[in-house]
Amino acid sequence: MPSSPGASLPLPSLSVEDILLWHSIPRPLVAAMSGGTLEEGLCKAIAFERLPMAPGRIVALGGAPGSGKSLTLAKLAARYALKAQKSEGHLKKPLVLACDHNPGSYAKLASVLTGYDVELVKAYHGIVPTGLDRQDRMTLVDLPGVCIYSRSGMAEMQEIVERTSATLSLVIPAGMDPEETADIADAFYKKGARTLIASRLEQSGRIGGIVTAAACGLTLTYGSFSSSITAGFTHLTPQILAKRLLILPT
């Protein structure tokens, strides 16, 4: 498989297959991505689209504890809040439902969102306060971190998603073992998730877990490259992901 245009191999002696295997992408998936450029291979394995964010839409972000979902949600909320401010009243400020009842979760989210015109509401267990205006607003739901092997945890997550009438999206951090991310992606897919956001791309060298998870039927949307709420967050494309895969430690 040749390298992609604009994405040169770090060493002439390395093939693209070598790069993919270094990222711990499973061999069957590497074989399925072969036969063209790296970008073409990525398009064979996974789909790329933007996260469906619009007035009236409710999106719930889920993932394992420590996956970076709350920071990811804050980045999305802050960007939409700035967009609403520039709309001269055409868009309402976003609403964030804090459904993670773990100690400190709400306080952390409130601290991160300080200075942004975002309405943050405690909605533990997905119970939305009576009279809360969700009409024609972009609503984001911060779900509790969940272990997919916990039946009660997964059941609680699904109940919150159903109570808030949300579309479920999965957040997976870079650096996780690909087999583990495949298990997580499959479990969330079975619960209705169809989109994936990659977090902590700046903290790991090997990111094969992201590609492997997306290949489980999830559409790859955004990628986070920074712990800052205002920086390092972009819509992932085959070109951007190909260049990131070709960054190897020296």
C-alpha positions, 0 to 999 in steps of 0.5 A: 500500500503506497503512502497517501499524497501529502502524508510521507512515510517517516522512514523510507524503509517502512511500509504503510502496513508496518505503520498500521501494525505499529499502531497495533491495528489487528492484522485482518483489519490491516489486510482489509485496508490494503490495496491503495493509499492509506487514506483510501484504506481508512475509507474502506474500513471506517466512515467519516461524518460530522456529529449531528449537532443542530437546534432540537437535537439531543446528543448524549456522550458516553464512555468508560470512566476517564475516557475524556467524555466530559471535556469533549462535551465541554468543547462541543458546548463551548463551540456551540455557545460561541456560535449562538452568540454570533447568531444575533438571537437566531440560536439559543444557548446550548443546554447541558444535562449533567447526568453523572452523579459521581462525586465532583463530576458536576463541579468539574463540568461547571468549572470547565464551562465557566465563562461560556454562555451554557445552561448547565442543569443537574439531571441525575438519572436523566430526570429533566426538571419540570418546565426546562426548555429544550425546544429548538435548543442544542442539548448535550447529555453528560452520561456517567462513566460506565464499564461495559461489563457492568450490566447495571451500569449499562442499564442505567446508561441506556435508561438515561438515554431513553429518558432524555430522548438522546442520540448516543455517541461514544467517546474513546481515548487514544492509547487503549488496547484495540481489543478493548476498544473493539469490545467497548465499541461493540457494546455501545453499538448494541445500545444504539451508538452510531458515532465515535469521538476520539479523545486524548490524541495528543497523549498517546503514540499508538492510536490503533484502538481508535481505528479498530473501534470505528471499524466496528460500525461507528462513524468517526466524527471529531478528534481532540488533540488538547486538554484545552477547551478552546484548542485542539478539537477538529472534525476528523477526515481520512487525510487528518487521520492518515497524517496522525497515524504517520507520526511516530516517535523518533 
